Amino acid sequence: MNMRVLLAIAALVAVARTASISQEDLEFHGWKMKFGKSYDSEEEESQRKMTWLTNRKLVLEHNMLADQGLKSYRLDMNHFADMDNQEYRQMLQGCLGSFNETKAPGASSFLRQAGGATLPNTVDWRTQGYVTEVKNQEMCGSCWAFSATGALEGQMFRKLGYLLPLSEQQLVDCSREYGNMGCSGGWMNQAFQYVKDNGGLDTEDSYPYEAMEGYCRYYPDAVGATCSGYVDISIGDEQALQEAVATVGPVSVAIDVGHYSFQLYQSGVYDEPDCSTSALGHAVLAVGYGSDYGQDYWLVKNSWGTYWGDQGYIKMSRNKNNQCGIATAASYPLV
């Protein structure tokens, strides 16, 4: 091969490399603009970009497998794409307290119908008016409060026939005596007990979310929900959870979300064999269930805004040995 050909090949490689880097720079800039990202220094931006590129490679490789039918869900470069998985997991720490399998005082147990209930194949409480718009907890470990208000919103709709967004901030600010720790974690059943003893929970409009802890400003004249108790579903019993979701409404659940596959989830039926049934790090709301191409799923509302997942929702594997612990700590309020 003569020198002229070698030089031509080298030039083409250089152009290709330049184009590739330019394309990555362009994509990263567009991603920063989309999510309003800025960094304190050039060094931090460089580090974030390297993490972003690593995650971009993971997303592209995973989605290629999804295109071939080898994965049941797709990933996306969402607002967590500049975090490595360790940082993402650290961000989640404190959203839930330690799980205690002992039934709390005052909790009722869910009683399944004798002989088994005949349940619909598909349930989606969004279509029935039980579910408010997707919210965003931001950088506050208040997932438990969003899960609790979601279940209360659904039960109040069932009782009164209208949907009223409720105050997560009141739960963050006012329920410490019940074991909750504001932006450092809590549990839904403890929130339900607080609402019961307090005599009510204010509306979101009267006590809006601030994504930080503050002093308690409960206003009795602005109550949007009351609670007479709560029901715990048998630990790990997906059939009982299905019956509760089908017959009662949206149910508060806790799950393991520590994997990069959840961090960057976009759509499809999430199937993560490495998910734990006991290392529960996040609280969400089960608003339905169904099947896609023979794969059973739970329809779950998250509290990370609409840019995450499928407009803020995820379909999680159902009837796969309680994958991700979705039936480990499920409960709903009585109103």
C-alpha positions in Angstrom: 0.0 0.0 0.0 1.6 3.3 -1.1 2.1 6.3 1.2 -0.7 8.4 -0.5 -3.3 5.7 0.4 -2.0 5.5 3.9 -2.3 9.2 4.4 -5.8 9.2 3.0 -6.9 6.5 5.4 -5.3 8.3 8.3 -7.1 11.5 7.3 -10.5 9.6 7.1 -9.9 8.1 10.5 -9.1 11.5 12.0 -12.2 13.0 10.4 -14.4 10.2 11.7 -12.9 10.6 15.2 -13.5 14.3 15.1 -17.0 13.8 13.9 -17.7 11.3 16.7 -16.3 13.5 19.4 -18.2 16.5 18.0 -21.5 14.4 17.9 -21.0 13.4 21.6 -20.2 17.0 22.6 -23.4 18.1 20.8 -25.5 15.4 22.5 -24.1 16.2 25.9 -24.7 20.0 25.4 -28.3 19.2 24.3 -28.8 17.0 27.3 -27.6 19.7 29.7 -29.9 22.2 28.1 -32.9 19.8 28.3 -32.4 19.2 32.0 -31.0 22.6 33.1 -27.7 21.1 34.1 -24.7 23.3 35.0 -21.5 22.5 37.0 -19.3 24.4 39.4 -16.1 23.9 37.5 -14.6 22.6 34.2 -13.2 19.7 36.2 -16.6 18.7 37.4 -18.1 19.1 34.0 -15.4 16.9 32.5 -16.0 14.2 35.1 -19.8 14.4 34.6 -19.3 14.1 30.9 -17.2 11.0 31.3 -19.9 9.4 33.5 -22.5 10.5 31.0 -20.6 8.9 28.1 -20.3 5.6 30.1 -24.0 5.6 30.8 -24.7 6.5 27.1 -22.8 3.3 26.1 -24.8 1.3 28.6 -28.1 2.7 27.2 -27.1 2.1 23.6 -26.0 -1.5 24.2 -29.1 -2.3 26.3 -31.4 -0.8 23.7 -29.8 -2.8 20.9 -30.7 -6.0 22.9 -34.2 -4.6 23.3 -34.5 -4.1 19.6 -33.6 -7.7 19.1 -36.2 -8.8 21.6 -33.6 -9.9 24.2 -34.7 -7.3 26.7 -38.3 -6.4 27.7 -37.6 -2.8 28.5 -35.6 0.2 27.2 -33.3 2.7 28.9 -32.9 6.4 28.4 -30.5 9.3 29.0 -32.7 10.9 31.7 -31.7 13.5 34.3 -29.7 10.8 36.3 -27.5 10.1 33.3 -24.5 12.2 34.7 -24.5 10.1 37.9 -22.7 6.8 38.3 -24.6 4.1 40.0 -22.8 4.6 43.3 -23.7 8.3 43.5 -27.3 7.4 42.5 -27.6 4.9 45.3 -26.2 7.4 47.8 -28.8 9.9 46.7 -31.5 7.3 47.5 -30.2 6.6 51.0 -32.6 7.7 53.7 -35.7 7.7 51.5 -37.0 4.8 53.6 -36.2 3.7 57.1 -35.3 0.2 58.1 -38.0 -2.3 57.2 -39.5 -4.0 60.2 -41.5 -7.2 59.5 -43.4 -6.9 62.8 -46.9 -5.5 62.1 -47.3 -2.1 63.6 -49.8 -1.5 66.4 -53.1 -0.4 65.0 -52.5 -2.0 61.6 -55.2 -4.2 60.0 -54.3 -7.2 57.9 -55.6 -7.6 54.4 -58.1 -10.5 54.2 -58.4 -12.2 50.8 -61.7 -13.4 49.7 -62.4 -17.0 50.5 -61.8 -19.3 47.6 -60.0 -16.5 45.7 -61.6 -13.5 44.0 -62.3 -13.3 40.3 -60.1 -10.4 39.3 -59.9 -8.4 36.0 -56.9 -9.1 33.8 -56.0 -5.4 33.6 -56.4 -2.6 36.1 -55.4 1.1 35.6 -56.8 3.4 38.2 -55.6 6.4 36.2 -58.5 5.9 33.8 -61.0 5.9 36.6 -59.9 9.2 38.1 -58.1 7.9 41.2 -54.6 9.2 40.4 -53.2 12.7 40.5 -50.5 14.0 38.1 -46.9 12.7 38.5 -45.1 14.8 41.1 -41.4 15.4 41.8 -39.8 14.9 45.2 -36.6 16.5 44.0 -33.5 16.1 46.2 -35.5 15.3 49.4 -35.8 11.8 50.7 -39.6 12.1 50.9 -40.6 9.3 48.6 -42.6 7.8 51.5 -44.7 10.9 51.7 -45.5 10.9 48.0 -46.5 7.2 48.2 -48.7 7.9 51.2 -50.5 10.9 49.7 -51.0 8.9 46.4 -52.8 6.1 48.3 -54.9 8.6 50.3 -55.8 10.6 47.2 -57.1 7.4 45.6 -59.2 6.4 48.6 -60.6 9.9 49.1 -61.7 9.8 45.4 -63.3 6.5 46.0 -65.2 7.9 49.0 -66.1 11.4 47.7 -66.0 11.1 43.9 -63.5 13.9 43.3 -59.7 14.0 43.2 -57.8 16.4 45.4 -54.0 16.6 45.5 -52.7 16.3 49.1 -49.8 17.8 51.0 -46.6 15.8 51.1 -45.0 18.8 52.8 -47.2 18.4 55.9 -46.1 14.8 56.3 -42.4 15.9 55.9 -42.8 18.7 58.5 -45.2 17.3 61.0 -45.0 13.5 61.4 -41.6 13.1 63.2 -43.3 11.8 66.4 -44.4 8.8 64.3 -40.9 7.8 63.3 -40.7 9.7 60.1 -37.6 11.8 59.4 -38.7 14.4 56.9 -36.2 14.5 54.0 -34.2 11.7 55.6 -36.8 9.0 55.2 -40.0 7.5 56.6 -42.7 4.9 56.1 -46.2 5.1 54.6 -48.0 3.3 57.4 -46.4 5.8 59.9 -47.8 8.6 57.7 -51.2 7.0 57.7 -51.2 6.8 61.5 -50.2 10.4 61.8 -53.0 11.5 59.5 -55.5 9.5 61.6 -54.3 10.9 65.0 -53.9 14.4 63.6 -57.4 14.5 62.3 -56.5 15.1 58.7 -54.1 16.1 56.0 -54.1 19.4 54.2 -54.5 19.9 50.5 -51.4 20.5 48.4 -52.6 24.0 47.4 -52.9 25.1 51.0 -49.6 23.4 52.1 -47.4 23.2 49.0 -44.3 21.1 48.6 -40.9 22.7 49.2 -38.5 19.8 48.9 -36.9 20.7 52.3 -37.8 20.3 56.0 -39.7 23.1 57.7 -41.8 23.8 60.8 -45.2 22.3 61.0 -47.9 24.6 59.5 -51.0 22.3 59.6 -54.2 24.2 59.0 -57.3 22.4 60.2 -59.6 24.4 57.9 -57.7 23.2 54.8 -58.0 19.4 55.4 -58.4 17.4 52.2 -58.2 13.9 53.6 -58.9 12.0 56.8 -57.8 8.5 57.7 -59.3 5.9 60.1 -56.5 3.4 59.9 -54.5 1.4 57.5 -54.2 -2.1 56.1 -50.9 -4.1 55.7 -50.8 -6.7 53.0 -49.1 -10.0 53.7 -45.4 -9.8 53.2 -44.3 -11.0 49.8 -47.9 -12.1 48.7 -48.3 -10.8 45.1 -51.7 -12.4 44.8 -53.0 -10.5 47.9 -51.4 -7.3 46.4 -53.2 -7.9 43.1 -56.5 -8.4 44.9 -56.0 -5.2 46.9 -55.1 -3.2 43.8 -58.1 -4.6 41.9 -60.7 -4.1 44.6 -59.5 -1.2 46.7 -57.4 1.1 44.5 -53.8 2.4 44.4 -51.6 0.8 47.1 -48.4 2.1 48.7 -45.4 -0.1 48.0 -41.7 -0.1 48.7 -39.1 -1.5 46.2 -35.4 -2.0 45.5 -34.4 0.6 42.9 -30.6 0.5 43.3 -29.7 -0.8 39.8 -28.6 1.3 36.9 -31.4 -0.4 34.9 -34.0 1.4 37.2 -31.9 4.6 37.3 -32.1 4.9 33.5 -35.4 3.1 32.8 -37.5 4.5 30.0 -40.3 2.1 29.0 -41.4 -1.6 28.7 -41.7 -4.2 31.4 -38.8 -3.8 33.8 -37.2 -7.2 34.6 -34.1 -7.1 36.8 -33.2 -10.6 38.2 -30.6 -9.0 40.6 -33.3 -7.0 42.3 -33.7 -7.6 46.1 -36.9 -8.5 47.8 -35.7 -7.1 51.1 -33.3 -4.2 50.4 -36.1 -1.7 49.9 -34.8 1.8 49.1 -37.7 3.7 47.6 -41.5 4.1 48.0 -43.9 4.3 45.1 -47.6 3.7 44.3 -49.0 0.6 42.6 -51.9 2.0 40.5 -52.7 -1.0 38.4 -51.5 -4.2 36.7 -51.7 -6.0 33.4 -49.7 -8.0 30.8 -47.7 -7.1 27.8 -47.1 -9.9 25.3 -47.5 -12.5 28.0 -45.3 -10.7 30.5 -47.2 -9.7 33.7 -46.5 -6.3 35.2 -47.4 -3.9 37.9 -48.2 -0.3 36.8 -46.3 1.9 39.2 -46.3 5.7 39.7 -43.0 7.2 40.7 -42.2 10.6 42.2 -39.3 11.7 40.1 -41.1 13.9 37.6 -42.3 13.1 34.1 -38.8 13.1 32.6 -38.1 9.8 34.3 -39.5 6.5 32.9 -42.6 6.4 30.9 -44.0 9.9 31.7 -43.2 9.2 35.4 -44.4 5.6 35.4 -42.8 2.1 35.2 -44.1 -1.3 34.4 -42.5 -3.7 36.9 -42.4 -7.5 36.6 -45.3 -9.2 38.3 -45.5 -12.8 39.4 -41.7 -13.2 39.4 -41.2 -14.2 43.0 -41.9 -10.7 44.4 -39.2 -9.2 42.2 -37.8 -6.0 43.6 -39.8 -6.6 46.8 -43.0 -4.9 45.5 -45.2 -7.0 47.8 -42.8 -6.9 50.8 -44.2 -3.8 52.5 -47.5 -2.9 50.8 -50.2 -1.0 52.6 -53.2 1.3 52.0 -55.2 3.7 54.2 -58.7 3.4 55.4 -60.8 6.6 55.1 
